[in-house]
Amino acid sequence: MPFGLTVLVIVSILVLFGIGHRVLDRMRLSDKTALLFLAAIFIGTLLPDIPITRRFSINIGGAIVPIILVVYLYVKAGTQEEKVRAIWASIISGAAVYVMGKILPSEPETMVFDPNYIYGILAGIIGYLFGRSRRASFIAGVMGVILADIAQGIENAVLNIPTPVRLGAGGAMDAVVISGLLAVILAEFIGEIREKMQGGTKKKDMTFNHGEFMHQEFSEELNQEDEENKKAGEQHEKEE
């Protein structure tokens, strides 16, 4: 089984056992919605690619479903600032993956690691660094890989390069899964560390510095998400 599909199965099992509820809540995803998307990605990956042009095709599980998920999370973003961060982080991540594709050897078999893993890790890290929140990081991580492939497809068409581009197919799906998952993991764990660091220094009289500002900003974002979750829960109870 391909690495990306293996990861999807593992994540699905973790969600079924109730692990990761907090992350899903902060991303505005219920367990059922998350499992639905995971299943759609898994099944869609096994289906044939959809041809767009003679040299360009798109995979349902590796590209179409992730794009739908990205749009869903973008709409659920808490603030306009978060949406703007997600867009810019996606563009920067895509540019980095595209450039990395030019730097790495053209023959993957000459490399120790599958280049798609490198693309996924790069997109995930950059997605977190510029996205910061869980939603924006995930969006940027996934779209970074997809945008890089789209850019390569456009380049091939303009320069009349015969190499076909299969968006989200094969190893590209692995990169999409790795980038999205890594971006969320970084946002979750580093975010927790920042929150604890800020909480531990509240009683101290410290001068302003950039690191302190970042901790405060991230904590305020978490507080805003908690407040939104609380209001949503109260609204749900009223409707029942």
C-alpha positions as CSV (number, residue, x, y, z in Angstrom):
1,M,0.0,0.0,0.0
2,P,1.4,3.5,-0.9
3,F,2.7,5.6,2.0
4,G,0.0,8.2,1.7
5,L,-2.8,5.6,1.9
6,T,-1.2,4.0,4.9
7,V,-1.1,7.3,6.7
8,L,-4.8,7.9,5.9
9,V,-5.7,4.5,7.4
10,I,-3.7,5.3,10.5
11,V,-5.3,8.7,10.9
12,S,-8.8,7.3,10.4
13,I,-8.2,4.7,13.1
14,L,-7.0,7.4,15.5
15,V,-10.1,9.6,14.8
16,L,-12.3,6.5,15.4
17,F,-10.7,6.0,18.8
18,G,-11.3,9.6,19.7
19,I,-7.7,10.8,19.3
20,G,-7.2,14.3,17.9
21,H,-10.6,15.7,18.9
22,R,-9.1,19.0,20.0
23,V,-7.3,19.5,16.7
24,L,-10.4,18.7,14.7
25,D,-12.5,21.0,16.8
26,R,-10.1,23.9,16.2
27,M,-10.2,23.2,12.5
28,R,-14.0,23.2,12.6
29,L,-14.2,19.5,11.6
30,S,-16.4,17.0,13.3
31,D,-15.3,13.3,13.6
32,K,-17.9,12.3,11.0
33,T,-16.8,15.1,8.6
34,A,-13.1,14.2,9.0
35,L,-13.8,10.5,8.4
36,L,-15.9,11.3,5.3
37,F,-13.1,13.3,3.8
38,L,-10.5,10.7,4.7
39,A,-12.6,8.0,3.1
40,A,-13.2,10.1,0.0
41,I,-9.5,10.7,-0.4
42,F,-8.8,7.0,0.0
43,I,-11.4,5.8,-2.4
44,G,-10.8,8.6,-4.9
45,T,-7.1,7.7,-5.1
46,L,-8.0,4.3,-6.3
47,L,-10.1,5.7,-9.2
48,P,-8.7,6.5,-12.6
49,D,-7.4,10.0,-13.2
50,I,-9.7,12.5,-15.0
51,P,-8.1,13.8,-18.2
52,I,-8.2,17.6,-18.6
53,T,-5.9,17.8,-21.6
54,R,-3.8,15.4,-23.5
55,R,-0.9,16.0,-21.1
56,F,-2.7,17.0,-18.0
57,S,-5.0,14.9,-15.7
58,I,-6.3,15.2,-12.2
59,N,-6.8,12.5,-9.5
60,I,-10.0,12.6,-7.4
61,G,-8.5,11.5,-4.1
62,G,-5.1,13.2,-4.5
63,A,-6.3,16.6,-5.7
64,I,-10.1,17.1,-6.1
65,V,-11.1,16.0,-2.6
66,P,-8.2,17.8,-0.8
67,I,-9.1,21.0,-2.7
68,I,-12.7,20.6,-1.6
69,L,-11.5,20.2,2.0
70,V,-9.3,23.2,1.7
71,V,-12.2,25.3,0.5
72,Y,-14.3,24.0,3.3
73,L,-11.7,25.0,5.9
74,Y,-11.1,28.4,4.2
75,V,-14.8,29.2,4.6
76,K,-14.7,28.1,8.2
77,A,-11.7,30.3,9.0
78,G,-12.3,32.5,12.0
79,T,-11.1,35.9,10.7
80,Q,-10.3,37.6,7.4
81,E,-6.6,37.8,8.6
82,E,-6.5,34.1,8.8
83,K,-7.9,33.7,5.3
84,V,-5.3,36.1,4.0
85,R,-2.5,34.2,5.8
86,A,-3.7,31.0,4.3
87,I,-3.6,32.4,0.7
88,W,-0.1,33.9,1.0
89,A,1.2,30.9,2.8
90,S,-0.2,28.7,0.0
91,I,1.5,30.8,-2.6
92,I,4.9,30.8,-0.8
93,S,4.7,27.1,-0.1
94,G,3.8,26.4,-3.8
95,A,6.7,28.5,-5.0
96,A,9.1,26.7,-2.7
97,V,8.0,23.3,-3.8
98,Y,8.2,24.4,-7.5
99,V,11.8,25.7,-7.0
100,M,12.8,22.6,-5.1
101,G,11.6,20.5,-8.0
102,K,14.1,22.4,-10.2
103,I,16.9,21.8,-7.8
104,L,16.5,18.1,-7.1
105,P,17.8,15.6,-9.7
106,S,15.5,14.9,-12.6
107,E,15.9,11.2,-12.0
108,P,14.2,10.3,-8.7
109,E,15.8,6.8,-8.6
110,T,19.2,8.5,-8.1
111,M,18.0,9.9,-4.7
112,V,18.0,8.1,-1.3
113,F,14.5,9.5,-0.5
114,D,11.5,9.8,-2.7
115,P,11.4,13.5,-3.8
116,N,7.7,13.6,-3.1
117,Y,8.4,13.1,0.6
118,I,10.8,16.1,0.4
119,Y,8.1,18.2,-1.3
120,G,5.6,17.2,1.3
121,I,7.9,18.0,4.2
122,L,8.9,21.3,2.7
123,A,5.3,22.3,2.0
124,G,4.2,21.3,5.5
125,I,7.0,23.3,7.2
126,I,6.5,26.4,5.2
127,G,2.7,26.1,5.5
128,Y,3.0,26.2,9.2
129,L,5.6,29.0,9.3
130,F,3.5,31.3,7.3
131,G,0.0,30.0,8.1
132,R,0.5,29.7,11.9
133,S,-3.1,28.6,12.7
134,R,-4.1,25.0,12.2
135,R,-6.5,25.7,9.4
136,A,-4.2,28.1,7.5
137,S,-1.3,25.8,8.0
138,F,-3.2,22.8,6.6
139,I,-4.5,24.8,3.7
140,A,-1.0,26.1,2.8
141,G,0.6,22.7,3.2
142,V,-1.9,20.9,0.9
143,M,-2.2,23.8,-1.7
144,G,1.6,24.2,-1.8
145,V,2.0,20.8,-3.4
146,I,-1.0,21.2,-5.7
147,L,-0.1,24.7,-6.8
148,A,3.5,23.5,-7.6
149,D,2.1,20.8,-9.8
150,I,-0.2,23.2,-11.6
151,A,2.7,25.6,-12.2
152,Q,4.7,22.7,-13.7
153,G,1.8,21.8,-15.9
154,I,1.5,25.3,-17.2
155,E,5.2,25.4,-17.8
156,N,5.1,22.2,-19.8
157,A,2.2,23.5,-21.9
158,V,3.9,26.8,-22.6
159,L,7.3,25.3,-23.5
160,N,5.7,22.3,-25.3
161,I,7.3,19.8,-23.0
162,P,5.8,16.4,-23.6
163,T,6.1,15.2,-20.0
164,P,2.5,14.7,-18.7
165,V,1.4,16.1,-15.3
166,R,-0.9,14.0,-13.2
167,L,-2.2,16.3,-10.5
168,G,-2.6,14.5,-7.2
169,A,-1.7,11.1,-8.6
170,G,0.9,8.6,-7.6
171,G,3.6,10.1,-5.4
172,A,2.0,13.5,-5.5
173,M,-0.8,12.1,-3.3
174,D,1.9,11.1,-0.7
175,A,3.2,14.7,-0.8
176,V,-0.3,16.1,-0.3
177,V,-1.0,13.9,2.7
178,I,2.5,14.5,4.3
179,S,2.3,18.3,3.8
180,G,-1.2,18.6,5.3
181,L,-0.6,16.3,8.2
182,L,2.8,17.8,9.1
183,A,1.5,21.4,8.9
184,V,-1.2,20.6,11.4
185,I,1.1,18.6,13.7
186,L,3.6,21.5,13.8
187,A,0.8,24.0,14.5
188,E,-0.6,21.9,17.3
189,F,2.6,21.0,19.2
190,I,4.5,24.3,18.7
191,G,1.3,26.1,19.4
192,E,1.0,24.3,22.7
193,I,4.6,25.1,23.6
194,R,4.0,28.8,22.8
195,E,0.8,28.9,24.8
196,K,2.6,27.3,27.9
197,M,5.5,29.6,27.5
198,Q,3.3,32.7,27.5
199,G,1.2,31.4,30.4
200,G,4.3,30.7,32.4
201,T,5.6,34.3,32.0
202,K,2.4,36.2,32.8
203,K,3.4,37.0,36.3
204,K,6.8,38.3,35.3
205,D,7.5,41.9,34.3
206,M,9.2,41.4,30.9
207,T,10.0,44.0,28.3
208,F,8.4,43.7,24.9
209,N,10.1,41.6,22.3
210,H,9.1,39.9,19.0
211,G,9.0,36.4,20.5
212,E,6.6,37.6,23.3
213,F,4.4,39.3,20.7
214,M,4.2,36.0,18.7
215,H,3.2,34.1,21.9
216,Q,0.5,36.6,22.8
217,E,-0.8,36.7,19.2
218,F,-1.0,32.9,19.1
219,S,-2.7,32.7,22.5
220,E,-5.3,35.3,21.5
221,E,-6.0,33.2,18.4
222,L,-6.6,30.2,20.6
223,N,-8.8,32.1,22.9
224,Q,-10.9,33.4,19.9
225,E,-11.3,29.8,18.6
226,D,-12.4,28.6,22.1
227,E,-14.9,31.4,22.3
228,E,-16.3,30.6,18.8
229,N,-16.5,26.9,19.8
230,K,-18.4,27.8,23.0
231,K,-20.9,30.0,21.1
232,A,-21.4,27.3,18.5
233,G,-22.1,24.7,21.3
234,E,-24.6,27.1,23.0
235,Q,-26.4,27.7,19.7
236,H,-26.6,24.0,19.0
237,E,-28.1,23.4,22.4
238,K,-30.7,26.1,21.8
239,E,-31.7,24.6,18.5
240,E,-32.2,21.2,20.1
